[in-house]
């Protein structure tokens, strides 16, 4: 990309500049006594020049937006044509309470819904199960049956709204409920737009809301791929999630490497099931975190996009342009929010959101400043949404495609992150793939080691967290209004389920549950019988129990 004679000239001039300018300045004004590093521990140079990216080939490594390898973006005009989807993650208490929050957010200018489910829903328990005690509606909305789902989306036109559902182990059941609700609204499946997370591998790595062992879990995922490729052509059937990997303590390189290694495993499983990567590859999306190291985060998104395009083309032989493009949702980093001086979180979130936009995200959630203390209030959610709107309409950041492209620093970081992520993926391949690497604890140990180093740096004041280990306040600064759940939520949910079981046709429920068991045993697609069951108002817990009887349950190995 650069003329070799000019590079040599720059090299000579750089040497002179260091000797005559920098050294004299350092004698009078020494640099700050701190480590200048990325989150991965990589040293940052004082200055970046064309020498920092001399091996870069513009057309091969960068290209143009909308063209392979998509480093500069997945659309030719990016946000000049259409802004990213502003998708605030929300859900708490009952379906009715969450429905009211969704309508509020849509009224405030949100352009897509993102549903948070409570812990029992995530791991397949009905709200009246003994394992659900004390958890109903706590970290998301409680959904036990189609009746709850009907209330959740009451008055929300599903043909017009894109809905993302953060659900994994029970993704097939929640997707079936969503399809059934849409049909009751008169909306056919081929009109639905949205995403189910459906990423079980990261649950074994970082989050823990798994139910079944890896192999049957992968079978359910490929059944969803196959069904949606025919019936829901505009629905993203998986959102391969690096967010939770990062929240567990991974650095930027590990987030990219482990997320894409998960993606590779899903593609392999789908191909083994006879699916075409040029077809199902179009509906794979990704989910990343936006952390505090601004330029590293921008580079991370660009590196991930380029690496995935190369993986799909070179490793799996995909040729369809849409199957090569990495489309991703971003959420600002929950783990960076502090309970101390919580209003500082507004600033953190703004810079993280800007990094996501400059990195080319397709949709974005901005965290609320009070989330380290409790569920977000309407005021804090509004501030979070307004943060996105200010970036979109006042900052000028969306007006040019990939505005940091060509920055010597950003391009150098992009190259470094990609190369180091490839090194990790090669290690995982040698182990035998991502499932094997998870079973052996390789991935978990890598994340634990990084998390430990990071925490130790904070405790030793080697890494500054404003308001926590530096610039602290003597007095607690806690917002007056912290959202608290109504203690009667769980009781109401239990009563609703009791009424449902009495009024539904229990013979039809029993027959549909048996069909699910038969499909699980025979290897037939699970989606049609699950859809039939939810339409008969079989509960989430009943469907999950039927699958447990066939597939068994996963027990995590101790990581040493």
DRENMITI-117255 format. One line per 4 residues: number of its first residue (from 1); their letters; for each residue x, y, z of C-alpha. Coordinates in steps of 0.001 Angstrom, whole numbers, plus 500000, padded with zeros to 6 digits. Example, Ala and Ser with C-alpha at 12.3 -4.5 7.8 and 13.67 -1.06 7.14 Angstrom:
2
1) AS) 512300:495500:507800  513670:498940:507140
END
This chain:
560
1) XXXX) 500000:500000:500000  503003:502288:500536  505999:503076:498365  509107:501380:499838
5) XXXX) 511331:504400:499248  508894:506629:501103  508667:504115:503931  512435:504165:504272
9) XXXX) 512351:507940:504363  509714:507864:507112  511849:505344:509032  514862:507656:508892
13) XXXX) 512848:510745:509844  511200:508873:512706  514592:507981:514115  515669:511633:513937
17) XXXX) 512421:512791:515547  512836:510354:518439  516426:511377:519008  516084:515136:518639
21) XXXX) 512512:515847:519720  511160:513099:521940  514256:512494:524059  514652:516208:524821
25) XXXX) 510999:516459:525788  511267:513415:528052  514178:514977:529917  512025:517985:530824
29) XXXX) 508623:516346:531019  508692:512578:531665  505685:510602:530556  503089:509498:533078
33) XXXX) 504129:506595:535264  501655:504078:533967  501504:501170:531544  500207:502188:528133
37) XXXX) 498506:498962:527096  495430:497523:525448  493020:495312:527416  495021:492354:526090
41) XXXX) 498217:493623:527705  499727:494707:524377  502081:497673:524621  500916:500789:522814
45) XXXX) 503521:502746:520879  503961:506445:521441  503224:507155:517784  501815:505197:514857
49) XXXX) 502890:505875:511264  502646:504136:507869  505443:501892:509175  502900:500439:511620
53) XXXX) 500751:499071:508794  503260:498670:505967  502170:495068:505294  498533:496094:504805
57) XXXX) 497113:495591:501321  494225:498015:500896  492094:495954:498522  492866:492613:500201
61) XXXX) 492627:493709:503838  490317:496730:503803  488460:497121:500537  485301:499193:500337
65) XXXX) 482215:499164:502554  479806:496462:501433  482581:494498:499695  484671:491533:500865
69) XXXX) 486278:491349:503414  483847:493936:504847  486438:495483:507179  484949:498900:506536
73) XXXX) 481319:497898:506964  478621:495583:505643  476715:498197:503620  478127:500598:501015
77) XXXX) 476544:503681:502612  476166:502415:506202  474366:504952:508420  473964:507535:505652
81) XXXX) 471222:505266:504343  469813:503826:507558  470804:504278:511189  471504:501289:513391
85) XXXX) 468531:499768:515219  468183:501305:518682  467213:498206:520612  467001:498717:524388
89) XXXX) 467147:495424:526309  464212:495241:528699  462037:492825:530612  461059:492386:534251
93) XXXX) 458258:491133:536454  455126:490005:534653  454382:490110:530941  451996:493010:531588
97) XXXX) 454701:495122:533275  457187:494450:530488  454567:495208:527830  454089:498641:529391
101) XXXX) 457871:499263:529334  458083:498224:525643  455310:500608:524683  457061:503384:526609
105) XXXX) 460363:502722:524822  458734:502620:521390  457010:505906:522163  460411:507403:523108
109) XXXX) 461848:506539:519685  463262:503044:520146  463270:501191:516819  463422:497554:517951
113) XXXX) 462526:495416:520959  465001:493315:522931  463467:490901:525420  465109:489898:528698
117) XXXX) 463711:486702:530250  463889:485744:533901  466144:482925:535085  463432:480222:535351
121) XXXX) 462386:480920:531754  466002:480706:530611  466543:477270:532139  463164:475728:531404
125) XXXX) 461200:476014:534659  457641:477276:534941  457014:480087:537400  455318:477702:539843
129) XXXX) 458190:475187:539939  459999:474920:543284  463289:475819:541557  461736:479163:540545
133) XXXX) 461181:480330:544112  462479:483874:544558  463552:484241:540898  460290:484919:539069
137) XXXX) 460526:488178:537125  463817:489170:538777  466272:489489:535907  463731:489525:533093
141) XXXX) 460131:488842:532233  458532:485573:533367  457163:483532:530439  455665:480123:531181
145) XXXX) 453128:479759:528393  451746:481216:525188  449273:483129:527348  452171:485105:528890
149) XXXX) 453619:485747:525436  450266:487048:524193  450209:489591:527023  453865:490528:526455
153) XXXX) 453206:491617:522860  449630:492850:523249  449138:495978:521124  452596:495719:519521
157) XXXX) 452405:495129:515732  454889:492316:515123  454901:492861:511366  456425:496315:511972
161) XXXX) 458759:495732:514940  462021:493791:514917  462302:491715:518085  465443:490262:519610
165) XXXX) 465063:487583:522279  467980:486808:524582  467211:483144:525066  469355:480059:524528
169) XXXX) 468521:476675:526074  464792:477242:525589  465112:479251:522363  463037:476792:520310
173) XXXX) 460091:477099:522714  460171:480895:522943  460502:481199:519156  457507:478878:518772
177) XXXX) 455504:481113:521132  456524:484202:519150  455384:482568:515895  452072:481616:517505
181) XXXX) 451469:485138:518841  452208:486611:515420  449725:484247:513774  447070:485319:516272
185) XXXX) 447788:488907:515158  447365:487818:511541  451088:488015:510780  452581:485070:508880
189) XXXX) 456046:483766:509895  457626:484950:506641  456899:488554:507667  458646:488372:511051
193) XXXX) 461950:490142:511641  464250:489749:514606  466782:487502:516289  466927:484700:518813
197) XXXX) 470237:484421:520598  470182:480598:520472  473920:480418:521338  474308:477488:523708
201) XXXX) 478100:477129:523550  478740:480398:525352  476439:479163:528124  478863:476317:528835
205) XXXX) 481750:478809:528677  480587:481866:530546  476998:482058:531668  475589:478752:532871
209) XXXX) 471960:478766:531700  472274:475423:529936  469915:472459:530255  470930:469652:527910
213) XXXX) 474375:468250:527026  476202:469861:524064  475308:467366:521331  471492:467425:521719
217) XXXX) 471693:471175:522245  473463:471505:518895  470798:469283:517332  468045:471656:518548
221) XXXX) 469958:474606:517080  470278:472986:513652  466561:472126:513735  465886:475837:514283
225) XXXX) 468252:476731:511423  466454:474379:509043  462942:475423:510042  463633:479153:509856
229) XXXX) 465466:478942:506525  462150:477763:505051  459532:479512:507177  461161:482671:508661
233) XXXX) 463487:483982:505931  463970:487387:507608  464626:486095:511122  468188:485718:512415
237) XXXX) 468329:482190:513777  471368:482676:515998  473244:485540:517598  476677:484175:518389
241) XXXX) 477513:485999:521565  480848:487406:522598  479155:489747:525050  478845:487217:527866
245) XXXX) 482350:485925:527197  483651:489474:527689  481482:489998:530761  483016:486847:532263
249) XXXX) 486440:488492:532114  487821:487909:528606  489872:490569:526833  489142:491928:523349
253) XXXX) 491144:489270:521490  489551:486424:523460  486113:487894:522830  486703:487779:519075
257) XXXX) 488491:484414:519056  486092:482451:521258  482990:483975:519652  484134:483113:516147
261) XXXX) 485255:479653:517281  481680:479135:518531  480436:480352:515156  482671:477840:513379
265) XXXX) 481171:475032:515471  477625:476064:514547  478471:476225:510851  480106:472784:511002
269) XXXX) 477041:471328:512754  474682:472846:510186  476745:471535:507261  476849:468079:508885
273) XXXX) 473043:468250:509064  472949:468815:505303  472321:472568:505300  473872:474965:502790
277) XXXX) 476166:477634:504327  475111:480015:501565  471546:479767:502868  471742:479490:506666
281) XXXX) 474882:481672:506697  472744:484684:505772  470816:484379:509033  473790:484118:511406
285) XXXX) 474313:487265:513444  476678:488154:516265  476542:489995:519579  479509:491865:521037
289) XXXX) 480330:494019:524024  481546:497593:523747  484157:498191:526447  486145:501182:527665
293) XXXX) 489335:501103:525579  487915:503213:522782  490276:502632:519837  490795:498974:520681
297) XXXX) 487028:498447:520622  486632:500088:517205  489462:497902:515888  487925:494806:517493
301) XXXX) 484683:495166:515559  486541:495709:512278  488853:492731:512892  485957:490415:513780
305) XXXX) 484053:491361:510641  487064:490758:508387  488021:487481:510049  484495:486040:509839
309) XXXX) 484282:486853:506119  487568:485018:505558  486450:482043:507646  483173:481653:505751
313) XXXX) 484859:482033:502350  488120:480161:502841  487108:477508:505393  483524:476753:504413
317) XXXX) 483492:477759:500755  480589:480197:501085  480174:482458:498085  476912:484281:498763
321) XXXX) 477760:487829:499794  475207:487888:502597  476614:484656:504031  480047:486286:504255
325) XXXX) 478941:489429:506068  479076:489659:509847  476062:491583:511098  476174:492238:514808
329) XXXX) 474363:493762:517742  476348:495584:520411  475626:496225:524065  477654:498554:526207
333) XXXX) 479601:496744:528918  477570:495963:532019  480693:494850:533881  482145:498375:533626
337) XXXX) 479199:499977:535422  479972:501023:538970  477706:501340:541987  480048:504095:543191
341) XXXX) 479290:507465:541564  476716:505854:539244  476260:508956:537093  479800:508373:535799
345) XXXX) 478257:505430:533985  476463:507824:531631  479863:508921:530315  481191:505368:530089
349) XXXX) 478138:504253:528143  478368:507204:525739  481966:506437:524753  481277:502723:524487
353) XXXX) 478268:503410:522268  480323:505731:520068  482956:503004:519657  480233:500592:518532
357) XXXX) 478946:503072:515969  482422:503852:514638  483020:500097:514507  479957:499602:512292
361) XXXX) 477339:497921:514486  473891:497076:513076  472004:497516:516333  472837:498847:519756
365) XXXX) 471726:498683:523373  472987:501335:525772  472997:500391:529454  471277:502548:532028
369) XXXX) 473483:504294:534582  471719:502744:537597  472020:499090:536545  474790:498372:539056
373) XXXX) 472199:499109:541747  469019:497531:540401  466654:497319:537451  466698:500537:535392
377) XXXX) 464048:503168:535988  462137:504854:533165  464307:507961:533618  467603:506077:533346
381) XXXX) 466348:504096:530347  465383:507344:528641  468860:508792:529235  470393:505629:527760
385) XXXX) 468206:505847:524661  468841:509594:524277  472577:508804:524318  472133:506818:521119
389) XXXX) 469933:509480:519578  472502:512210:520303  475238:510129:518655  472921:509530:515687
393) XXXX) 471676:513065:515171  474175:515473:516746  477683:513978:516779  478321:513664:513034
397) XXXX) 479791:510178:513633  477324:508420:511287  477804:510875:508420  480872:509170:506907
401) XXXX) 481404:505449:506427  484170:504010:508642  485574:507429:509625  488508:505936:511572
405) XXXX) 489536:503730:508651  493093:504584:507658  494089:505625:511161  497551:504149:511654
409) XXXX) 496615:503185:515222  493234:501671:514383  494531:499722:511388  497477:498410:513420
413) XXXX) 495148:497307:516219  492753:495748:513699  495593:493661:512252  496918:492666:515691
417) XXXX) 493531:491593:517022  492840:489524:513928  496243:487793:514011  495994:486989:517719
421) XXXX) 492407:485730:517339  493542:483429:514512  496241:482061:516817  493597:481183:519436
425) XXXX) 491340:479562:516821  494279:477468:515606  494835:476241:519183  491153:475323:519478
429) XXXX) 491288:473452:516161  494250:471436:517424  492301:470500:520567  489531:469171:518347
433) XXXX) 487106:472074:518028  485186:474322:520387  483039:471652:522042  486142:469636:522906
437) XXXX) 487940:472803:524112  484982:473596:526379  484805:470048:527735  488536:470147:528529
441) XXXX) 488162:473556:530209  490668:475314:527919  488434:478284:527109  487187:478701:530683
445) XXXX) 490746:478682:532074  491882:481321:529591  489022:483621:530600  489538:483003:534335
449) XXXX) 493240:483847:534056  492463:487106:532248  489723:488046:534714  492090:487436:537625
453) XXXX) 494837:489600:536101  492385:492417:535414  490942:492396:538919  494409:492310:540443
457) XXXX) 495438:495329:538363  492417:497242:539681  493086:496262:543285  496793:497164:542929
461) XXXX) 495849:500523:541318  497566:499493:538102  494312:500104:536243  492236:503150:537132
465) XXXX) 488484:502899:537602  487229:506414:538253  485221:506624:541448  486323:503174:542611
469) XXXX) 490084:503146:543150  490758:506775:542219  488845:510065:542441  486593:508538:545077
473) XXXX) 483948:510335:547151  483482:510238:550887  479706:510160:550592  477650:507536:548783
477) XXXX) 475952:508873:545661  472969:506577:545279  469977:507610:543110  466821:508138:545095
481) XXXX) 464615:506163:542716  465697:502550:542315  463174:500269:540648  461997:497457:542908
485) XXXX) 459751:494594:541905  456332:494109:543414  456621:491190:545836  453259:489865:544588
489) XXXX) 454653:489172:541084  455498:485545:541823  452150:484862:543465  450246:486291:540488
493) XXXX) 452275:484220:538057  451530:481041:539998  447804:481867:540068  447769:482541:536320
497) XXXX) 449390:479164:535634  446909:477372:537872  444005:478964:535960  445597:478104:532607
501) XXXX) 446003:474421:533456  442343:474197:534425  440895:475889:531329  443099:474452:528541
505) XXXX) 442459:471142:526764  444801:468899:528740  444267:465913:526443  445565:467957:523507
509) XXXX) 448500:469092:525636  449415:465498:526546  449265:464377:522902  451440:467273:521722
513) XXXX) 454011:466633:524483  454208:462984:523388  454847:464111:519795  457796:466176:521039
517) XXXX) 459214:463124:522828  458785:461004:519684  460558:463610:517524  463400:463889:520033
521) XXXX) 463904:460108:519933  463553:459705:516173  465695:462618:515039  462812:464432:513307
525) XXXX) 462741:468217:513409  461566:469425:516811  460154:472760:515673  456766:471593:514264
529) XXXX) 455755:469587:517384  456972:472355:519713  454898:474927:517799  451872:472618:518028
533) XXXX) 452410:472181:521771  452648:475896:522578  449501:476548:520522  447770:474031:522796
537) XXXX) 449108:476036:525759  451604:473457:526918  453954:475241:529287  457637:475896:528867
541) XXXX) 458397:473588:531788  456318:470720:530397  458060:470884:527020  461499:471102:528659
545) XXXX) 460799:468100:530899  459825:466017:527876  463135:466868:526205  465104:466193:529409
549) XXXX) 463714:462661:529527  465226:461976:526099  468358:464148:526088  469322:464177:529771
553) XXXX) 470828:467148:531620  474307:468647:531447  476563:468689:534500  479460:471114:534385
557) XXXX) 482976:469780:534963  485133:471394:537648  487727:473683:536031  491124:473455:537727
END
